[in-house]
């Protein structure tokens, strides 16, 4: 889940996406956000109407997922 509620940042299972950074500008998101790997959901591709962005720094996401899953 991705949230624009920045008070959710600051946890090892979450990745801050700041539009002030080069990676943040590449995402396509409209506002600073927090990617929360501790709030996962499985969806069918047919349920997704459109993408709103992508995150180029998967190292940070991988680290957050490892924390969430205890790996």
PQR file with spaces between the fields and no chain letter, atoms N, CA, C, O and H, PARSE charges and radii, in Angstrom:
ATOM       1  N    UNK     1       0.846   -1.171    0.000 -0.4000 1.5000
ATOM       2  CA   UNK     1       0.000    0.000    0.000 -0.0000 2.0000
ATOM       3  C    UNK     1       0.891    1.233    0.000  0.5500 1.7000
ATOM       4  O    UNK     1       1.958    1.239    0.614 -0.5500 1.4000
ATOM       5  N    UNK     2       0.454    2.260   -0.681 -0.4000 1.5000
ATOM       6  CA   UNK     2       1.155    3.546   -0.704 -0.0000 2.0000
ATOM       7  C    UNK     2       0.219    4.597   -0.128  0.5500 1.7000
ATOM       8  O    UNK     2      -0.962    4.653   -0.471 -0.5500 1.4000
ATOM       9  H    UNK     2      -0.413    2.255   -1.180  0.4000 1.0000
ATOM      10  N    UNK     3       0.765    5.426    0.751 -0.4000 1.5000
ATOM      11  CA   UNK     3      -0.028    6.454    1.412 -0.0000 2.0000
ATOM      12  C    UNK     3       0.660    7.803    1.300  0.5500 1.7000
ATOM      13  O    UNK     3       1.889    7.880    1.293 -0.5500 1.4000
ATOM      14  H    UNK     3       1.725    5.380    1.029  0.4000 1.0000
ATOM      15  N    UNK     4      -0.121    8.853    1.214 -0.4000 1.5000
ATOM      16  CA   UNK     4       0.438   10.209    1.251 -0.0000 2.0000
ATOM      17  C    UNK     4       0.480   10.746    2.680  0.5500 1.7000
ATOM      18  O    UNK     4       0.889   11.886    2.903 -0.5500 1.4000
ATOM      19  H    UNK     4      -1.119    8.790    1.220  0.4000 1.0000
ATOM      20  N    UNK     5       0.058    9.931    3.647 -0.4000 1.5000
ATOM      21  CA   UNK     5       0.098   10.300    5.056 -0.0000 2.0000
ATOM      22  C    UNK     5       1.524   10.057    5.565  0.5500 1.7000
ATOM      23  O    UNK     5       1.875    8.930    5.913 -0.5500 1.4000
ATOM      24  H    UNK     5      -0.275    9.006    3.465  0.4000 1.0000
ATOM      25  N    UNK     6       2.332   11.098    5.608 -0.4000 1.5000
ATOM      26  CA   UNK     6       3.749   10.972    5.936 -0.0000 2.0000
ATOM      27  C    UNK     6       4.005   10.615    7.396  0.5500 1.7000
ATOM      28  O    UNK     6       5.131   10.266    7.749 -0.5500 1.4000
ATOM      29  H    UNK     6       2.046   12.014    5.325  0.4000 1.0000
ATOM      30  N    UNK     7       2.990   10.694    8.250 -0.4000 1.5000
ATOM      31  CA   UNK     7       3.179   10.272    9.639 -0.0000 2.0000
ATOM      32  C    UNK     7       3.381    8.764    9.729  0.5500 1.7000
ATOM      33  O    UNK     7       3.791    8.252   10.771 -0.5500 1.4000
ATOM      34  H    UNK     7       2.075   10.977    7.963  0.4000 1.0000
ATOM      35  N    UNK     8       3.098    8.057    8.652 -0.4000 1.5000
ATOM      36  CA   UNK     8       3.288    6.604    8.623 -0.0000 2.0000
ATOM      37  C    UNK     8       4.736    6.217    8.348  0.5500 1.7000
ATOM      38  O    UNK     8       5.077    5.038    8.445 -0.5500 1.4000
ATOM      39  H    UNK     8       2.764    8.472    7.806  0.4000 1.0000
ATOM      40  N    UNK     9       5.592    7.168    8.007 -0.4000 1.5000
ATOM      41  CA   UNK     9       7.004    6.892    7.715 -0.0000 2.0000
ATOM      42  C    UNK     9       7.760    6.630    9.009  0.5500 1.7000
ATOM      43  O    UNK     9       7.212    6.784   10.101 -0.5500 1.4000
ATOM      44  H    UNK     9       5.315    8.126    7.928  0.4000 1.0000
ATOM      45  N    UNK    10       9.025    6.233    8.880 -0.4000 1.5000
ATOM      46  CA   UNK    10       9.865    6.067   10.047 -0.0000 2.0000
ATOM      47  C    UNK    10       9.872    4.677   10.644  0.5500 1.7000
ATOM      48  O    UNK    10      10.360    4.494   11.759 -0.5500 1.4000
ATOM      49  H    UNK    10       9.471    6.109    7.994  0.4000 1.0000
ATOM      50  N    UNK    11       9.352    3.702    9.944 -0.4000 1.5000
ATOM      51  CA   UNK    11       9.329    2.315   10.396 -0.0000 2.0000
ATOM      52  C    UNK    11      10.164    1.492    9.412  0.5500 1.7000
ATOM      53  O    UNK    11      10.134    1.777    8.215 -0.5500 1.4000
ATOM      54  H    UNK    11       8.956    3.850    9.038  0.4000 1.0000
ATOM      55  N    UNK    12      10.907    0.485    9.874 -0.4000 1.5000
ATOM      56  CA   UNK    12      11.745   -0.307    8.960 -0.0000 2.0000
ATOM      57  C    UNK    12      10.979   -1.011    7.841  0.5500 1.7000
ATOM      58  O    UNK    12      11.578   -1.394    6.837 -0.5500 1.4000
ATOM      59  H    UNK    12      10.932    0.254   10.847  0.4000 1.0000
ATOM      60  N    UNK    13       9.673   -1.186    7.997 -0.4000 1.5000
ATOM      61  CA   UNK    13       8.864   -1.833    6.956 -0.0000 2.0000
ATOM      62  C    UNK    13       8.295   -0.841    5.955  0.5500 1.7000
ATOM      63  O    UNK    13       7.468   -1.201    5.117 -0.5500 1.4000
ATOM      64  H    UNK    13       9.186   -0.874    8.813  0.4000 1.0000
ATOM      65  N    UNK    14       8.736    0.402    6.041 -0.4000 1.5000
ATOM      66  CA   UNK    14       8.166    1.438    5.177 -0.0000 2.0000
ATOM      67  C    UNK    14       9.259    2.219    4.464  0.5500 1.7000
ATOM      68  O    UNK    14      10.341    2.438    5.008 -0.5500 1.4000
ATOM      69  H    UNK    14       9.408    0.694    6.721  0.4000 1.0000
ATOM      70  N    UNK    15       8.956    2.635    3.235 -0.4000 1.5000
ATOM      71  CA   UNK    15       9.926    3.354    2.411 -0.0000 2.0000
ATOM      72  C    UNK    15       9.360    4.730    2.078  0.5500 1.7000
ATOM      73  O    UNK    15       8.285    4.846    1.489 -0.5500 1.4000
ATOM      74  H    UNK    15       8.077    2.457    2.794  0.4000 1.0000
ATOM      75  N    UNK    16      10.088    5.759    2.458 -0.4000 1.5000
ATOM      76  CA   UNK    16       9.685    7.136    2.169 -0.0000 2.0000
ATOM      77  C    UNK    16       9.996    7.447    0.713  0.5500 1.7000
ATOM      78  O    UNK    16      11.091    7.157    0.231 -0.5500 1.4000
ATOM      79  H    UNK    16      10.961    5.665    2.936  0.4000 1.0000
ATOM      80  N    UNK    17       9.039    8.033    0.018 -0.4000 1.5000
ATOM      81  CA   UNK    17       9.208    8.455   -1.367 -0.0000 2.0000
ATOM      82  C    UNK    17       9.096    9.977   -1.387  0.5500 1.7000
ATOM      83  O    UNK    17       7.998   10.529   -1.314 -0.5500 1.4000
ATOM      84  H    UNK    17       8.150    8.268    0.409  0.4000 1.0000
ATOM      85  N    UNK    18      10.226   10.636   -1.486 -0.4000 1.5000
ATOM      86  CA   UNK    18      10.251   12.097   -1.500 -0.0000 2.0000
ATOM      87  C    UNK    18      10.419   12.598   -2.927  0.5500 1.7000
ATOM      88  O    UNK    18      11.359   12.208   -3.619 -0.5500 1.4000
ATOM      89  H    UNK    18      11.118   10.187   -1.546  0.4000 1.0000
ATOM      90  N    UNK    19       9.523   13.448   -3.361 -0.4000 1.5000
ATOM      91  CA   UNK    19       9.617   13.994   -4.716 -0.0000 2.0000
ATOM      92  C    UNK    19      10.786   14.966   -4.876  0.5500 1.7000
ATOM      93  O    UNK    19      11.085   15.397   -5.990 -0.5500 1.4000
ATOM      94  H    UNK    19       8.759   13.766   -2.798  0.4000 1.0000
ATOM      95  N    UNK    20      11.449   15.311   -3.771 -0.4000 1.5000
ATOM      96  CA   UNK    20      12.623   16.193   -3.823 -0.0000 2.0000
ATOM      97  C    UNK    20      13.880   15.432   -4.248  0.5500 1.7000
ATOM      98  O    UNK    20      14.917   16.048   -4.497 -0.5500 1.4000
ATOM      99  H    UNK    20      11.206   14.961   -2.866  0.4000 1.0000
ATOM     100  N    UNK    21      13.801   14.089   -4.333 -0.4000 1.5000
ATOM     101  CA   UNK    21      14.959   13.284   -4.729 -0.0000 2.0000
ATOM     102  C    UNK    21      14.821   12.870   -6.193  0.5500 1.7000
ATOM     103  O    UNK    21      13.714   12.835   -6.731 -0.5500 1.4000
ATOM     104  H    UNK    21      12.959   13.589   -4.130  0.4000 1.0000
ATOM     105  N    UNK    22      15.959   12.553   -6.843 -0.4000 1.5000
ATOM     106  CA   UNK    22      15.870   12.077   -8.237 -0.0000 2.0000
ATOM     107  C    UNK    22      15.011   10.820   -8.378  0.5500 1.7000
ATOM     108  O    UNK    22      14.254   10.694   -9.340 -0.5500 1.4000
ATOM     109  H    UNK    22      16.859   12.581   -6.407  0.4000 1.0000
ATOM     110  N    UNK    23      15.125    9.869   -7.403 -0.4000 1.5000
ATOM     111  CA   UNK    23      14.294    8.657   -7.470 -0.0000 2.0000
ATOM     112  C    UNK    23      12.823    8.994   -7.306  0.5500 1.7000
ATOM     113  O    UNK    23      11.973    8.430   -7.995 -0.5500 1.4000
ATOM     114  H    UNK    23      15.740    9.972   -6.621  0.4000 1.0000
ATOM     115  N    UNK    24      12.518    9.916   -6.394 -0.4000 1.5000
ATOM     116  CA   UNK    24      11.134   10.316   -6.178 -0.0000 2.0000
ATOM     117  C    UNK    24      10.511   10.961   -7.401  0.5500 1.7000
ATOM     118  O    UNK    24       9.327   10.774   -7.678 -0.5500 1.4000
ATOM     119  H    UNK    24      13.209   10.374   -5.834  0.4000 1.0000
ATOM     120  N    UNK    25      11.307   11.715   -8.126 -0.4000 1.5000
ATOM     121  CA   UNK    25      10.808   12.372   -9.340 -0.0000 2.0000
ATOM     122  C    UNK    25      10.523   11.365  -10.445  0.5500 1.7000
ATOM     123  O    UNK    25       9.696   11.623  -11.319 -0.5500 1.4000
ATOM     124  H    UNK    25      12.270   11.867   -7.901  0.4000 1.0000
ATOM     125  N    UNK    26      11.200   10.217  -10.415 -0.4000 1.5000
ATOM     126  CA   UNK    26      10.998    9.183  -11.433 -0.0000 2.0000
ATOM     127  C    UNK    26       9.746    8.342  -11.181  0.5500 1.7000
ATOM     128  O    UNK    26       9.325    7.593  -12.063 -0.5500 1.4000
ATOM     129  H    UNK    26      11.872   10.007   -9.705  0.4000 1.0000
ATOM     130  N    UNK    27       9.153    8.451  -10.015 -0.4000 1.5000
ATOM     131  CA   UNK    27       8.046    7.565   -9.671 -0.0000 2.0000
ATOM     132  C    UNK    27       6.763    7.842  -10.431  0.5500 1.7000
ATOM     133  O    UNK    27       5.996    6.921  -10.713 -0.5500 1.4000
ATOM     134  H    UNK    27       9.495    9.059   -9.298  0.4000 1.0000
ATOM     135  N    UNK    28       6.524    9.099  -10.764 -0.4000 1.5000
ATOM     136  CA   UNK    28       5.259    9.462  -11.376 -0.0000 2.0000
ATOM     137  C    UNK    28       4.194    9.812  -10.350  0.5500 1.7000
ATOM     138  O    UNK    28       3.076   10.173  -10.717 -0.5500 1.4000
ATOM     139  H    UNK    28       7.147    9.847  -10.534  0.4000 1.0000
ATOM     140  N    UNK    29       4.530    9.709   -9.058 -0.4000 1.5000
ATOM     141  CA   UNK    29       3.572   10.061   -8.012 -0.0000 2.0000
ATOM     142  C    UNK    29       3.409   11.579   -7.959  0.5500 1.7000
ATOM     143  O    UNK    29       4.292   12.318   -8.392 -0.5500 1.4000
ATOM     144  H    UNK    29       5.439    9.416   -8.760  0.4000 1.0000
ATOM     145  N    UNK    30       2.291   12.032   -7.433 -0.4000 1.5000
ATOM     146  CA   UNK    30       1.983   13.467   -7.402 -0.0000 2.0000
ATOM     147  C    UNK    30       2.392   14.146   -6.101  0.5500 1.7000
ATOM     148  O    UNK    30       2.467   15.373   -6.038 -0.5500 1.4000
ATOM     149  H    UNK    30       1.574   11.431   -7.081  0.4000 1.0000
ATOM     150  N    UNK    31       2.656   13.358   -5.063 -0.4000 1.5000
ATOM     151  CA   UNK    31       2.980   13.918   -3.760 -0.0000 2.0000
ATOM     152  C    UNK    31       3.946   12.989   -3.029  0.5500 1.7000
ATOM     153  O    UNK    31       4.046   11.807   -3.357 -0.5500 1.4000
ATOM     154  H    UNK    31       2.595   12.361   -5.113  0.4000 1.0000
ATOM     155  N    UNK    32       4.652   13.527   -2.042 -0.4000 1.5000
ATOM     156  CA   UNK    32       5.490   12.679   -1.200 -0.0000 2.0000
ATOM     157  C    UNK    32       4.614   11.577   -0.617  0.5500 1.7000
ATOM     158  O    UNK    32       3.463   11.810   -0.246 -0.5500 1.4000
ATOM     159  H    UNK    32       4.571   14.487   -1.776  0.4000 1.0000
ATOM     160  N    UNK    33       5.174   10.384   -0.542 -0.4000 1.5000
ATOM     161  CA   UNK    33       4.373    9.231   -0.121 -0.0000 2.0000
ATOM     162  C    UNK    33       5.205    8.271    0.705  0.5500 1.7000
ATOM     163  O    UNK    33       6.420    8.421    0.831 -0.5500 1.4000
ATOM     164  H    UNK    33       6.109   10.196   -0.843  0.4000 1.0000
ATOM     165  N    UNK    34       4.527    7.280    1.266 -0.4000 1.5000
ATOM     166  CA   UNK    34       5.168    6.219    2.027 -0.0000 2.0000
ATOM     167  C    UNK    34       4.677    4.886    1.468  0.5500 1.7000
ATOM     168  O    UNK    34       3.475    4.625    1.423 -0.5500 1.4000
ATOM     169  H    UNK    34       3.540    7.157    1.165  0.4000 1.0000
ATOM     170  N    UNK    35       5.628    4.040    1.039 -0.4000 1.5000
ATOM     171  CA   UNK    35       5.292    2.689    0.603 -0.0000 2.0000
ATOM     172  C    UNK    35       5.357    1.794    1.832  0.5500 1.7000
ATOM     173  O    UNK    35       6.392    1.710    2.493 -0.5500 1.4000
ATOM     174  H    UNK    35       6.605    4.252    1.075  0.4000 1.0000
ATOM     175  N    UNK    36       4.260    1.136    2.132 -0.4000 1.5000
ATOM     176  CA   UNK    36       4.163    0.335    3.353 -0.0000 2.0000
ATOM     177  C    UNK    36       4.166   -1.146    3.003  0.5500 1.7000
ATOM     178  O    UNK    36       3.165   -1.683    2.528 -0.5500 1.4000
ATOM     179  H    UNK    36       3.419    1.205    1.596  0.4000 1.0000
ATOM     180  N    UNK    37       5.302   -1.803    3.241 -0.4000 1.5000
ATOM     181  CA   UNK    37       5.386   -3.231    2.937 -0.0000 2.0000
ATOM     182  C    UNK    37       4.750   -4.083    4.021  0.5500 1.7000
ATOM     183  O    UNK    37       4.624   -5.296    3.860 -0.5500 1.4000
ATOM     184  H    UNK    37       6.115   -1.367    3.626  0.4000 1.0000
ATOM     185  N    UNK    38       4.349   -3.463    5.122 -0.4000 1.5000
ATOM     186  CA   UNK    38       3.655   -4.210    6.166 -0.0000 2.0000
ATOM     187  C    UNK    38       2.148   -4.195    5.949  0.5500 1.7000
ATOM     188  O    UNK    38       1.390   -4.651    6.805 -0.5500 1.4000
ATOM     189  H    UNK    38       4.451   -2.477    5.253  0.4000 1.0000
ATOM     190  N    UNK    39       1.717   -3.676    4.812 -0.4000 1.5000
ATOM     191  CA   UNK    39       0.302   -3.646    4.445 -0.0000 2.0000
ATOM     192  C    UNK    39       0.207   -4.098    2.989  0.5500 1.7000
ATOM     193  O    UNK    39       0.026   -3.283    2.084 -0.5500 1.4000
ATOM     194  H    UNK    39       2.333   -3.306    4.117  0.4000 1.0000
ATOM     195  N    UNK    40       0.333   -5.408    2.779 -0.4000 1.5000
ATOM     196  CA   UNK    40       0.356   -5.984    1.437 -0.0000 2.0000
ATOM     197  C    UNK    40      -1.013   -6.511    1.049  0.5500 1.7000
ATOM     198  O    UNK    40      -1.819   -6.888    1.900 -0.5500 1.4000
ATOM     199  H    UNK    40       0.481   -6.069    3.514  0.4000 1.0000
ATOM     200  N    UNK    41      -1.255   -6.530   -0.240 -0.4000 1.5000
ATOM     201  CA   UNK    41      -2.520   -7.046   -0.753 -0.0000 2.0000
ATOM     202  C    UNK    41      -2.268   -7.702   -2.097  0.5500 1.7000
ATOM     203  O    UNK    41      -1.433   -7.233   -2.870 -0.5500 1.4000
ATOM     204  H    UNK    41      -0.600   -6.225   -0.931  0.4000 1.0000
ATOM     205  N    UNK    42      -2.974   -8.772   -2.381 -0.4000 1.5000
ATOM     206  CA   UNK    42      -2.886   -9.453   -3.664 -0.0000 2.0000
ATOM     207  C    UNK    42      -4.095   -9.066   -4.506  0.5500 1.7000
ATOM     208  O    UNK    42      -5.237   -9.128   -4.049 -0.5500 1.4000
ATOM     209  H    UNK    42      -3.653   -9.153   -1.754  0.4000 1.0000
ATOM     210  N    UNK    43      -3.820   -8.667   -5.746 -0.4000 1.5000
ATOM     211  CA   UNK    43      -4.887   -8.270   -6.664 -0.0000 2.0000
ATOM     212  C    UNK    43      -4.734   -9.011   -7.988  0.5500 1.7000
ATOM     213  O    UNK    43      -3.622   -9.340   -8.401 -0.5500 1.4000
ATOM     214  H    UNK    43      -2.893   -8.618   -6.118  0.4000 1.0000
ATOM     215  N    UNK    44      -5.847   -9.268   -8.640 -0.4000 1.5000
ATOM     216  CA   UNK    44      -5.800   -9.741  -10.017 -0.0000 2.0000
ATOM     217  C    UNK    44      -5.442   -8.562  -10.906  0.5500 1.7000
ATOM     218  O    UNK    44      -5.859   -7.435  -10.640 -0.5500 1.4000
ATOM     219  H    UNK    44      -6.750   -9.001   -8.304  0.4000 1.0000
ATOM     220  N    UNK    45      -4.672   -8.811  -11.960 -0.4000 1.5000
ATOM     221  CA   UNK    45      -4.317   -7.738  -12.893 -0.0000 2.0000
ATOM     222  C    UNK    45      -5.548   -7.055  -13.471  0.5500 1.7000
ATOM     223  O    UNK    45      -5.512   -5.862  -13.772 -0.5500 1.4000
ATOM     224  H    UNK    45      -4.333   -9.726  -12.177  0.4000 1.0000
ATOM     225  N    UNK    46      -6.618   -7.788  -13.625 -0.4000 1.5000
ATOM     226  CA   UNK    46      -7.840   -7.221  -14.196 -0.0000 2.0000
ATOM     227  C    UNK    46      -8.504   -6.201  -13.268  0.5500 1.7000
ATOM     228  O    UNK    46      -9.345   -5.416  -13.706 -0.5500 1.4000
ATOM     229  H    UNK    46      -6.647   -8.757  -13.380  0.4000 1.0000
ATOM     230  N    UNK    47      -8.122   -6.214  -11.979 -0.4000 1.5000
ATOM     231  CA   UNK    47      -8.687   -5.265  -11.023 -0.0000 2.0000
ATOM     232  C    UNK    47      -7.950   -3.925  -11.013  0.5500 1.7000
ATOM     233  O    UNK    47      -8.399   -2.976  -10.371 -0.5500 1.4000
ATOM     234  H    UNK    47      -7.439   -6.851  -11.623  0.4000 1.0000
ATOM     235  N    UNK    48      -6.837   -3.846  -11.709 -0.4000 1.5000
ATOM     236  CA   UNK    48      -6.041   -2.624  -11.735 -0.0000 2.0000
ATOM     237  C    UNK    48      -6.446   -1.807  -12.955  0.5500 1.7000
ATOM     238  O    UNK    48      -6.264   -2.245  -14.091 -0.5500 1.4000
ATOM     239  H    UNK    48      -6.472   -4.617  -12.230  0.4000 1.0000
ATOM     240  N    UNK    49      -6.999   -0.612  -12.715 -0.4000 1.5000
ATOM     241  CA   UNK    49      -7.447    0.246  -13.811 -0.0000 2.0000
ATOM     242  C    UNK    49      -6.275    0.931  -14.507  0.5500 1.7000
ATOM     243  O    UNK    49      -6.207    0.975  -15.735 -0.5500 1.4000
ATOM     244  H    UNK    49      -7.147   -0.257  -11.792  0.4000 1.0000
ATOM     245  N    UNK    50      -5.337    1.476  -13.690 -0.4000 1.5000
ATOM     246  CA   UNK    50      -4.187    2.178  -14.266 -0.0000 2.0000
ATOM     247  C    UNK    50      -3.099    2.277  -13.208  0.5500 1.7000
ATOM     248  O    UNK    50      -3.375    2.271  -12.008 -0.5500 1.4000
ATOM     249  H    UNK    50      -5.393    1.441  -12.692  0.4000 1.0000
ATOM     250  N    UNK    51      -1.882    2.368  -13.664 -0.4000 1.5000
ATOM     251  CA   UNK    51      -0.765    2.569  -12.760 -0.0000 2.0000
ATOM     252  C    UNK    51      -0.585    4.061  -12.494  0.5500 1.7000
ATOM     253  O    UNK    51      -0.846    4.890  -13.366 -0.5500 1.4000
ATOM     254  H    UNK    51      -1.658    2.373  -14.638  0.4000 1.0000
ATOM     255  N    UNK    52      -0.146    4.390  -11.305 -0.4000 1.5000
ATOM     256  CA   UNK    52       0.077    5.815  -10.993 -0.0000 2.0000
ATOM     257  C    UNK    52       1.553    6.139  -10.862  0.5500 1.7000
ATOM     258  O    UNK    52       1.918    7.310  -10.761 -0.5500 1.4000
ATOM     259  H    UNK    52       0.066    3.717  -10.596  0.4000 1.0000
ATOM     260  N    UNK    53       2.402    5.136  -10.861 -0.4000 1.5000
ATOM     261  CA   UNK    53       3.824    5.401  -10.743 -0.0000 2.0000
ATOM     262  C    UNK    53       4.606    4.110  -10.590  0.5500 1.7000
ATOM     263  O    UNK    53       4.031    3.024  -10.524 -0.5500 1.4000
ATOM     264  H    UNK    53       2.105    4.184  -10.943  0.4000 1.0000
ATOM     265  N    UNK    54       5.920    4.240  -10.534 -0.4000 1.5000
ATOM     266  CA   UNK    54       6.797    3.103  -10.306 -0.0000 2.0000
ATOM     267  C    UNK    54       7.986    3.573   -9.483  0.5500 1.7000
ATOM     268  O    UNK    54       8.321    4.758   -9.490 -0.5500 1.4000
ATOM     269  H    UNK    54       6.387    5.123  -10.587  0.4000 1.0000
ATOM     270  N    UNK    55       8.618    2.657   -8.782 -0.4000 1.5000
ATOM     271  CA   UNK    55       9.723    3.000   -7.885 -0.0000 2.0000
ATOM     272  C    UNK    55      10.999    2.353   -8.413  0.5500 1.7000
ATOM     273  O    UNK    55      11.077    1.127   -8.502 -0.5500 1.4000
ATOM     274  H    UNK    55       8.347    1.695   -8.777  0.4000 1.0000
ATOM     275  N    UNK    56      12.006    3.163   -8.767 -0.4000 1.5000
ATOM     276  CA   UNK    56      13.226    2.612   -9.355 -0.0000 2.0000
ATOM     277  C    UNK    56      14.189    2.007   -8.334  0.5500 1.7000
ATOM     278  O    UNK    56      15.071    1.244   -8.730 -0.5500 1.4000
ATOM     279  H    UNK    56      11.943    4.158   -8.695  0.4000 1.0000
ATOM     280  N    UNK    57      14.062    2.311   -7.035 -0.4000 1.5000
ATOM     281  CA   UNK    57      15.008    1.879   -6.010 -0.0000 2.0000
ATOM     282  C    UNK    57      14.478    0.658   -5.267  0.5500 1.7000
ATOM     283  O    UNK    57      13.993    0.773   -4.142 -0.5500 1.4000
ATOM     284  H    UNK    57      13.346    2.931   -6.714  0.4000 1.0000
ATOM     285  N    UNK    58      14.571   -0.505   -5.897 -0.4000 1.5000
ATOM     286  CA   UNK    58      14.030   -1.715   -5.279 -0.0000 2.0000
ATOM     287  C    UNK    58      14.878   -2.206   -4.115  0.5500 1.7000
ATOM     288  O    UNK    58      14.420   -3.056   -3.351 -0.5500 1.4000
ATOM     289  H    UNK    58      14.965   -0.598   -6.811  0.4000 1.0000
ATOM     290  N    UNK    59      16.103   -1.699   -3.950 -0.4000 1.5000
ATOM     291  CA   UNK    59      16.940   -2.092   -2.815 -0.0000 2.0000
ATOM     292  C    UNK    59      16.245   -1.705   -1.507  0.5500 1.7000
ATOM     293  O    UNK    59      16.197   -2.497   -0.566 -0.5500 1.4000
ATOM     294  H    UNK    59      16.475   -1.008   -4.571  0.4000 1.0000
ATOM     295  N    UNK    60      15.711   -0.489   -1.455 -0.4000 1.5000
ATOM     296  CA   UNK    60      15.008   -0.031   -0.247 -0.0000 2.0000
ATOM     297  C    UNK    60      13.734   -0.837   -0.015  0.5500 1.7000
ATOM     298  O    UNK    60      13.415   -1.172    1.126 -0.5500 1.4000
ATOM     299  H    UNK    60      15.750    0.154   -2.220  0.4000 1.0000
ATOM     300  N    UNK    61      13.016   -1.147   -1.065 -0.4000 1.5000
ATOM     301  CA   UNK    61      11.784   -1.945   -0.942 -0.0000 2.0000
ATOM     302  C    UNK    61      12.121   -3.367   -0.501  0.5500 1.7000
ATOM     303  O    UNK    61      11.426   -3.933    0.344 -0.5500 1.4000
ATOM     304  H    UNK    61      13.275   -0.875   -1.991  0.4000 1.0000
ATOM     305  N    UNK    62      13.181   -3.949   -1.065 -0.4000 1.5000
ATOM     306  CA   UNK    62      13.602   -5.293   -0.666 -0.0000 2.0000
ATOM     307  C    UNK    62      13.954   -5.342    0.821  0.5500 1.7000
ATOM     308  O    UNK    62      13.576   -6.283    1.519 -0.5500 1.4000
ATOM     309  H    UNK    62      13.745   -3.490   -1.751  0.4000 1.0000
ATOM     310  N    UNK    63      14.671   -4.336    1.303 -0.4000 1.5000
ATOM     311  CA   UNK    63      15.036   -4.291    2.727 -0.0000 2.0000
ATOM     312  C    UNK    63      13.794   -4.182    3.602  0.5500 1.7000
ATOM     313  O    UNK    63      13.711   -4.836    4.642 -0.5500 1.4000
ATOM     314  H    UNK    63      14.978   -3.571    0.736  0.4000 1.0000
ATOM     315  N    UNK    64      12.840   -3.371    3.196 -0.4000 1.5000
ATOM     316  CA   UNK    64      11.598   -3.226    3.956 -0.0000 2.0000
ATOM     317  C    UNK    64      10.803   -4.531    3.951  0.5500 1.7000
ATOM     318  O    UNK    64      10.242   -4.919    4.975 -0.5500 1.4000
ATOM     319  H    UNK    64      12.908   -2.840    2.351  0.4000 1.0000
ATOM     320  N    UNK    65      10.753   -5.200    2.814 -0.4000 1.5000
ATOM     321  CA   UNK    65      10.044   -6.480    2.734 -0.0000 2.0000
ATOM     322  C    UNK    65      10.730   -7.542    3.593  0.5500 1.7000
ATOM     323  O    UNK    65      10.056   -8.342    4.242 -0.5500 1.4000
ATOM     324  H    UNK    65      11.209   -4.884    1.982  0.4000 1.0000
ATOM     325  N    UNK    66      12.061   -7.556    3.604 -0.4000 1.5000
ATOM     326  CA   UNK    66      12.769   -8.507    4.452 -0.0000 2.0000
ATOM     327  C    UNK    66      12.412   -8.300    5.932  0.5500 1.7000
ATOM     328  O    UNK    66      12.244   -9.263    6.681 -0.5500 1.4000
ATOM     329  H    UNK    66      12.609   -6.907    3.077  0.4000 1.0000
ATOM     330  N    UNK    67      12.301   -7.055    6.328 -0.4000 1.5000
ATOM     331  CA   UNK    67      11.921   -6.765    7.710 -0.0000 2.0000
ATOM     332  C    UNK    67      10.496   -7.243    7.976  0.5500 1.7000
ATOM     333  O    UNK    67      10.234   -7.897    8.986 -0.5500 1.4000
ATOM     334  H    UNK    67      12.438   -6.274    5.719  0.4000 1.0000
ATOM     335  N    UNK    68       9.592   -6.920    7.080 -0.4000 1.5000
ATOM     336  CA   UNK    68       8.185   -7.315    7.259 -0.0000 2.0000
ATOM     337  C    UNK    68       8.023   -8.824    7.340  0.5500 1.7000
ATOM     338  O    UNK    68       7.275   -9.330    8.177 -0.5500 1.4000
ATOM     339  H    UNK    68       9.805   -6.389    6.260  0.4000 1.0000
ATOM     340  N    UNK    69       8.724   -9.543    6.471 -0.4000 1.5000
ATOM     341  CA   UNK    69       8.560  -11.000    6.385 -0.0000 2.0000
ATOM     342  C    UNK    69       9.507  -11.774    7.295  0.5500 1.7000
ATOM     343  O    UNK    69       9.447  -13.002    7.361 -0.5500 1.4000
ATOM     344  H    UNK    69       9.332   -9.132    5.791  0.4000 1.0000
ATOM     345  N    UNK    70      10.383  -11.052    7.997 -0.4000 1.5000
ATOM     346  CA   UNK    70      11.309  -11.709    8.925 -0.0000 2.0000
ATOM     347  C    UNK    70      12.367  -12.538    8.243  0.5500 1.7000
ATOM     348  O    UNK    70      12.781  -13.576    8.760 -0.5500 1.4000
ATOM     349  H    UNK    70      10.431  -10.055    7.943  0.4000 1.0000
ATOM     350  N    UNK    71      12.809  -12.088    7.085 -0.4000 1.5000
ATOM     351  CA   UNK    71      13.831  -12.837    6.322 -0.0000 2.0000
ATOM     352  C    UNK    71      15.229  -12.346    6.608  0.5500 1.7000
ATOM     353  O    UNK    71      16.193  -12.869    6.050 -0.5500 1.4000
ATOM     354  H    UNK    71      12.473  -11.245    6.665  0.4000 1.0000
